[in-house]
């Protein structure tokens, strides 16, 4: 087993420090590397949990997501703890605060200049700590000694198991989760807030049996090679979101793509389309025609305008890597003074080349524009 951990963007004097963790070997060894990284840098430790829930979670992972189940043994070993303890959770608390907005688009090879399928994704999120965010929305004062901003220590995690699919993902913080990623088969998965106008803070954060929202991308990248397999995996999985609805953009190397989302009474929707498939932060099953989107409000974080703009800027049938980057930039969150969010990173995936190329937010310039790192390319 080998693993390395290096800083690939940002640093001590920037908003972000981005580390790239590469782990190779069997799944236990990969889990051990993740556990070592969590102990050394992420200030994380296994959390207590209702033993009945803990047991149900381990049973579900063992039956349905063997790779994750095995990695948990390695994480436990890094902490010197028995992995079969039912009263501890050895993975992250998978929830998202309210109010984040993202944009993504899957462009099939038939709509690109060079015949390579492409997916673009902006990750928009708060620039404050969790404590300061709660204080701000509750009308209180910021904490005197608050933690670093929630998304200021992201990871790029590349895992190359002896048996199973290699993948590269970006995670906001949880080393066992992901916001987006690509695997060696060319499958790409990205999560986005599903309904920004109706979201409330999570009702709870305790892990349950099944998949939390940040685990779904990793689960699909571990177990699926194409959109057909991914659709079956989503329809048969046990998912929970603690009231913060998420939808997922899934695209593969053949050029096929879909958006998976839930509606009322646990209805499931798999939405496809001809040409580029754009998704922002409103339910596509509720608004299937971009021409009929309503006007934005103070609460919608420009989700409708971003959808209209992204659809327009990727719909000419001749999308290149450069034009896709420009299209993603056209819907990026501006560096508005006082606004608590920015586009924290932009990823462009080339399904044929099996690459993820990402640039990261480093802070605001004196001229009130956002500063970003050079784009860094990664492979599974």
C-alpha positions in Angstrom: 0.0 0.0 0.0 1.2 3.5 -0.8 -0.3 6.9 0.0 0.8 10.5 -0.4 -0.7 13.8 0.8 0.4 17.1 -0.8 -0.9 20.7 -1.0 -1.9 21.3 -4.6 -3.5 24.8 -4.3 -3.7 27.7 -1.8 -1.8 27.7 1.5 -1.6 29.4 4.9 -2.1 32.9 3.6 -5.0 32.1 1.2 -8.7 31.3 1.9 -8.2 27.7 1.0 -5.6 25.0 1.5 -6.3 22.2 -0.9 -4.7 18.8 -0.3 -4.5 15.9 -2.7 -4.5 12.5 -0.9 -3.6 9.5 -3.1 -4.1 6.1 -1.7 -3.4 2.8 -3.4 -3.7 -0.8 -2.2 -6.5 -2.9 -0.8 -9.6 -1.2 0.7 -8.4 -1.7 4.3 -5.2 0.0 3.5 -6.9 2.8 1.7 -9.2 3.3 4.7 -6.2 3.3 7.0 -4.6 6.1 4.9 -7.8 8.1 5.1 -7.9 7.5 8.9 -4.3 8.7 9.3 -5.0 11.8 7.3 -8.1 12.5 9.4 -6.1 12.1 12.6 -3.2 14.3 11.4 -5.0 17.1 9.7 -8.8 17.1 9.8 -9.3 17.2 13.6 -11.8 14.4 13.3 -12.5 11.4 15.5 -15.1 8.6 15.4 -18.4 9.9 16.9 -20.8 8.1 19.3 -24.0 6.7 17.9 -27.0 4.7 19.0 -25.7 1.1 18.9 -28.8 -0.1 17.2 -28.3 2.4 14.4 -24.6 1.7 14.3 -25.2 -2.0 13.8 -27.8 -1.4 11.1 -25.4 0.9 9.3 -22.6 -1.7 9.3 -25.0 -4.4 8.1 -26.2 -2.1 5.2 -22.7 -1.2 4.1 -21.6 -4.9 4.3 -24.5 -6.0 2.1 -24.6 -3.1 -0.4 -21.3 -1.1 -0.4 -18.6 -3.6 0.4 -15.8 -1.2 -0.5 -16.9 1.4 2.0 -17.5 -1.3 4.7 -14.0 -2.6 4.2 -12.5 0.9 4.3 -14.1 1.6 7.6 -12.1 -1.2 9.1 -8.9 0.6 8.0 -10.2 3.9 9.4 -10.9 2.2 12.7 -7.4 0.7 12.7 -5.9 4.1 12.3 -7.5 5.1 15.6 -6.7 1.8 17.3 -10.4 1.0 17.8 -12.3 -2.3 17.2 -14.1 -1.7 13.8 -17.1 -3.8 15.0 -18.1 -1.4 17.8 -21.7 -0.5 17.2 -21.6 2.6 19.3 -19.2 4.5 17.0 -19.5 5.9 13.6 -16.3 5.7 11.6 -17.4 7.8 8.7 -18.4 11.5 8.4 -21.7 13.2 9.3 -23.3 13.6 6.0 -25.3 16.7 5.8 -25.2 20.1 4.1 -26.2 23.5 5.6 -29.0 25.4 3.9 -28.4 28.0 1.3 -25.7 26.6 -1.0 -26.1 27.0 -4.7 -24.3 25.1 -7.6 -24.4 24.8 -11.3 -23.5 21.9 -13.6 -23.9 20.7 -17.2 -23.2 17.5 -18.9 -22.3 17.9 -22.6 -22.4 14.7 -24.8 -19.7 14.0 -27.3 -22.1 14.8 -30.1 -22.2 18.4 -28.9 -18.5 19.0 -28.5 -15.8 20.2 -30.9 -13.4 17.3 -30.3 -15.9 14.5 -29.7 -15.1 14.2 -26.0 -17.9 14.2 -23.6 -17.5 17.0 -21.0 -19.1 17.9 -17.7 -18.7 21.3 -16.0 -19.5 22.1 -12.4 -19.4 25.1 -10.1 -19.4 24.5 -6.4 -21.0 27.6 -4.7 -20.9 27.7 -0.9 -20.5 29.9 2.2 -17.2 31.5 3.1 -17.9 31.5 6.8 -17.5 29.0 9.6 -20.5 27.0 10.7 -20.6 29.0 14.0 -20.5 32.3 12.3 -23.2 31.2 9.8 -25.6 30.2 12.5 -24.9 33.5 14.3 -25.5 35.5 11.1 -28.8 33.9 10.3 -29.9 33.9 13.9 -29.2 37.6 14.3 -26.3 37.0 16.8 -22.7 38.0 17.0 -19.9 36.0 15.3 -18.0 33.8 17.6 -14.8 35.2 19.1 -12.7 32.1 18.2 -14.7 30.4 15.5 -13.4 27.5 13.5 -12.0 27.9 10.0 -14.6 28.5 7.2 -16.4 25.3 6.4 -15.1 24.8 2.9 -11.6 26.2 3.4 -9.9 22.9 3.7 -11.2 20.8 0.8 -9.5 17.5 -0.3 -9.0 15.9 -3.7 -9.0 12.2 -2.9 -7.7 9.7 -5.4 -8.2 6.0 -4.5 -6.8 3.2 -6.6 -7.9 -0.1 -5.0 -6.4 -3.5 -6.0 -10.0 -4.7 -6.7 -12.6 -2.2 -7.8 -12.9 1.1 -9.6 -10.3 3.8 -9.2 -11.7 7.3 -8.7 -10.8 10.9 -8.0 -13.3 13.1 -6.1 -13.5 16.5 -4.4 -14.8 16.7 -0.9 -15.6 19.8 1.1 -14.3 18.2 4.3 -15.5 14.7 4.9 -12.8 12.3 3.6 -15.3 9.6 3.1 -17.7 11.8 1.1 -17.6 13.8 -2.1 -19.3 16.7 -3.9 -18.2 15.5 -7.3 -15.8 13.1 -9.0 -14.9 10.8 -11.8 -13.9 7.1 -11.9 -11.7 5.1 -14.3 -14.7 4.1 -16.4 -15.4 7.8 -17.2 -18.5 8.0 -14.9 -19.0 11.5 -13.4 -21.3 12.3 -10.5 -22.0 15.8 -8.9 -24.4 16.7 -6.2 -26.4 20.0 -6.0 -29.0 21.5 -3.7 -32.3 20.5 -5.2 -34.6 23.3 -4.1 -32.9 26.4 -2.7 -36.2 28.3 -2.2 -37.7 25.6 0.1 -34.7 24.4 2.1 -34.4 24.5 5.9 -31.4 23.8 8.1 -31.0 20.0 8.6 -33.4 18.6 11.1 -30.7 16.3 12.5 -27.1 15.3 11.6 -26.9 11.8 13.1 -25.9 9.2 10.5 -28.5 6.7 9.7 -28.4 3.3 7.9 -28.0 3.8 4.2 -26.4 6.7 2.3 -26.1 10.3 3.4 -26.0 12.9 0.7 -22.2 13.3 0.6 -21.8 9.5 0.4 -23.9 9.1 -2.8 -21.3 10.3 -5.3 -18.6 8.0 -3.7 -21.1 5.1 -3.7 -21.9 5.5 -7.4 -18.2 6.0 -8.4 -17.2 2.9 -6.4 -19.9 0.6 -7.8 -21.0 1.8 -11.3 -19.4 2.2 -14.7 -22.3 3.9 -16.7 -25.6 5.7 -16.2 -27.6 2.5 -16.5 -25.9 1.0 -13.6 -26.0 4.3 -11.7 -29.8 4.6 -12.2 -30.4 1.1 -10.8 -28.1 1.8 -7.9 -30.0 4.9 -7.0 -33.4 3.3 -7.3 -32.4 0.4 -5.1 -30.3 2.2 -2.4 -31.5 3.4 1.0 -31.0 7.2 1.0 -31.5 9.9 3.7 -31.0 13.7 3.6 -32.2 15.0 6.9 -34.6 17.3 5.1 -32.0 19.0 2.8 -33.0 17.8 -0.6 -30.2 17.0 -3.1 -30.3 16.1 -6.7 -27.4 14.4 -8.6 -26.1 14.9 -12.1 -24.7 11.6 -13.5 -23.0 11.3 -16.9 -20.9 8.6 -18.5 -18.3 8.1 -21.2 -20.9 7.1 -23.8 -22.5 10.6 -23.7 -25.5 9.6 -21.7 -26.6 11.6 -18.6 -29.5 12.1 -16.2 -30.5 14.1 -13.2 -31.9 12.1 -10.3 -34.1 13.8 -7.7 -36.9 13.2 -5.3 -40.4 14.8 -5.2 -43.3 14.7 -2.8 -44.1 11.4 -1.0 -40.7 9.9 -2.0 -41.4 10.0 -5.7 -38.2 9.4 -7.7 -37.4 11.2 -11.0 -34.8 10.4 -13.6 -34.6 13.3 -16.0 -32.8 13.2 -19.3 -32.7 15.4 -22.4 -31.2 15.8 -25.9 -27.9 17.7 -26.0 -26.4 19.4 -22.9 -28.2 18.7 -19.7 -28.1 21.7 -17.3 -29.0 21.6 -13.6 -28.9 24.3 -10.9 -30.9 24.5 -7.7 -34.5 24.0 -8.5 -36.3 20.7 -9.1 -36.2 19.8 -12.8 -39.3 17.7 -12.6 -41.2 20.8 -11.4 -39.8 23.0 -14.1 -39.0 20.8 -17.1 -38.8 23.6 -19.7 -36.1 26.2 -19.2 -38.2 28.7 -21.2 -40.9 28.6 -18.6 -38.8 29.2 -15.5 -40.1 31.9 -13.1 -38.3 35.1 -12.2 -35.7 34.8 -9.4 -36.4 36.1 -5.9 -34.2 37.1 -3.0 -34.2 33.5 -1.8 -33.5 31.7 -5.1 -29.8 32.5 -5.4 -30.3 33.2 -9.2 -31.0 29.5 -9.8 -33.4 30.2 -12.7 -31.2 32.8 -14.3 -28.2 30.5 -14.0 -30.2 27.7 -15.7 -31.2 30.0 -18.5 -27.7 31.3 -19.0 -26.0 27.9 -18.8 -28.5 26.4 -21.3 -27.9 29.3 -23.7 -24.1 29.2 -23.5 -23.8 25.5 -24.0 -26.5 24.9 -26.6 -24.8 25.8 -29.9 -23.7 22.2 -30.6 -20.0 23.1 -30.7 -18.8 23.2 -27.1 -15.1 23.1 -26.5 -13.2 22.9 -23.2 -12.6 26.6 -23.4 -16.2 27.5 -24.1 -17.4 25.2 -21.4 -15.1 26.9 -18.9 -16.4 30.3 -20.1 -20.0 29.0 -19.7 -19.4 27.9 -16.1 -17.7 31.3 -15.4 -20.8 33.1 -16.7 -22.9 31.6 -13.9 -20.3 31.8 -11.1 -21.2 33.7 -7.9 -19.8 37.2 -8.2 -17.5 38.5 -5.4 -20.1 40.8 -4.0 -18.9 42.6 -0.8 -20.7 41.3 2.2 -22.3 38.3 0.4 -21.5 35.2 2.4 -20.9 32.9 -0.6 -18.6 32.5 -3.6 -18.0 29.9 -6.3 -15.4 28.0 -4.3 -14.2 25.8 -7.2 -14.9 25.0 -10.8 -14.4 21.5 -12.2 -14.3 20.4 -15.8 -14.4 16.7 -16.5 -13.3 15.1 -19.8 -15.0 11.7 -19.8 -12.7 10.3 -22.6 -9.5 11.5 -21.1 -10.7 10.5 -17.6 -9.6 13.8 -16.1 -10.9 16.3 -13.6 -9.5 19.8 -13.9 -10.3 22.1 -11.0 -9.4 25.6 -9.9 -10.0 26.8 -6.4 -11.0 30.1 -4.8 -8.2 31.8 -2.9 -9.8 35.1 -1.8 -11.0 38.4 -3.2 -8.8 40.9 -5.0 -8.6 44.5 -4.1 -10.7 45.3 -7.2 -13.5 43.1 -5.7 -13.1 40.2 -8.0 -12.5 36.6 -7.0 -9.0 35.1 -7.2 -8.5 31.5 -8.2 -5.6 29.1 -8.3 -4.3 27.8 -11.5 -6.3 24.9 -12.8 -5.0 21.5 -11.6 -5.7 18.3 -13.4 -6.2 14.9 -11.7 -6.8 11.4 -12.9 -8.4 8.4 -11.2 
